[in-house]
Amino acid sequence: MWTEGQAYAVAPEQLDIIDGVRAAISIGLLLACAIGFDLPDLAFGAVAAFWTCLCDPFGGSWARFRIMAKFAVLGAIVFALSSFGAHFGTVAATVTLFALVALCCLGRSYVPAFGPGPAQGSFISAIAVVIGVSTPRPLEEAVELGGYFLLGAAVTIVISTLIWPNHTNAPGRLMLVMIYTRLRTMLSALIDLYQAPVTDSGAWLQYETLTRRAVRIAIERGRQIVARRLLGSKSHGHAVDVAARLFAVLIALGQHRKGSEKFAGDDVLLLRDLDELLRQVIDCLDSGAMISDPINQKASLLHSRASESPNKVFGRCIAGSAIALMSLAGTSCSPPRQETGSKRLSPRTLRKPTMPSSVVWHQALRVTTAVTACHLIGIWFDVTLSYWGTIATLVVMQPAFGNTWARVIERATGTLVGGLVTAVLLMGSPGDVMMTLMIVPLAAAVIALRTVNYALFMIFLTPMFMLLSDLIRPADDLILLRAVNESLGALFGVVASILVFPTNERVAISDALRAAVSANMSFAASVLRSSHRSDLTETANAQADAGVGSSRAEVAAAGLSFGKGAAASAESLSGILSALRNMCGASAVFEILGNGDPEIDRQRADHYRAMSSALEMQLRTWTLRDLPKPLTDPGDALDQAVADLALAVQAFIRSYGRGSKIPGGHI
């Protein structure tokens, strides 16, 4: 659960054995042809096949074909150009490397997402440039290399989209099991806390940060899986929406518990019944069905009992959970139908900028500078297989230094274990055929784990890549060379992240907090407006965005170093995050109970919008300004949560931003 809030999470539900088997067939076929026809350069086609599998975007056959075909063409072109450019000497090779890597990096996007996803074609093309520069050839031979690259990619595309397309139901089933298991974990934690005093800050903090974040991220990752891999399947999408509704209910229950006395004995029995109901729902999901008739009957009975609860908030929450679970009846987890036309992904889940942002420009220059420097050092000191280090530099660098460091640690861990595996595999000095027989299952494992976790991915990638490199360019002391080049690449990646367009921590945390404040304020305003409407779609989307914003702010805060005044700054930042969680909880409670005057609620929603703009401006400029006056005094719990958030933001600006107070400004 701890990994759910990190930059690179563990996503076991995304294990895809079928993808791994398809990759193994493609790579094995090409390596067999390279050995059988004595065409060593055809092994580059096997590398291209592997990279094409990494770029497989999931989803329907036509979308997969289109994206993988674009990578195949781009990769073949830059591979041939880089190989030809390197043919003219060190200076030409360096210029070619700089230019092509920069162009490939400009094609990347860095939209934050929860959990790992398929590799982007432009990123893999940059790796192809590095390999091409390390393989200088004259024009005809460079074009031939590009042809082998295109052939390997084409074989993979044909096998993956025509001969053996996606028809598996496993990703959707595992995704739902994971989400509902996370919900049950949250419910169990709430049951454990029902007798704990609210003053037990440690237990409540873990519940409101670690547990809530894990559920929220699992749900948002589920939305991405529905859009990317399941073609927007209505049944799976509805199940994720039901999970989001249950999540909101649990947030409301936790908020209610913190602001009132302990739950009564009957209330706890209802919670335990809901826990048992969730367990049975998980069993149904794991078997491939959304819900069974007996579970539907138990949910109906739970609804009746909850409706009679004297605790108004509690009764409505449990009854709402039962209704949400009953709405799953009649649907199934059958595999989504393959698309026949150009299927688009969810625009809300997968936003892609049409033009490179400043982050992309800065990152492109940062990465290109580091990659070029690592390349030159490798040439200067005549490092064998120096392109390994250059690739390591390219891979580890992320826009945020904290994420770069996390990637370095994960890569180092995976490389260390993978290096030991390689040492064992090379003990018997295997020949080409035996090495091919070892590469193929390793490739299957790599592709199957590509979106599960990067460290696990590296454990199998390291021996596969080393064996494949040795098959193409035999060399001695592979383990030592891997260690030297990985260390060199990581060093240049870290140094460049610090020196070239370094991340401004004030700007980074300001952006994260502004997004979180805006999203949570929008959720609160949406709750006020939706309490008088039957359509709750806007509120559900606003709540999801609020959760995403809060999670990203918490992740950004976790890697922040404050420097001077660290204690006060860390405490004030923690105050903002706590205020955001309380505001989300107050909004969830109001959504369940809210039935105020429509005109007053509309005015309150407008006030929240104005307050959001004012707080965002203060976080952007690090100065204290006048805030909109509250409409009511003291107001209800939601108004109080908004006021507490405003106080927390201004306290943080004073301690960390050291902003000067504008004359006349007040809180």
Beta strands, then each sheet from edge to edge (+ up, - down):
end
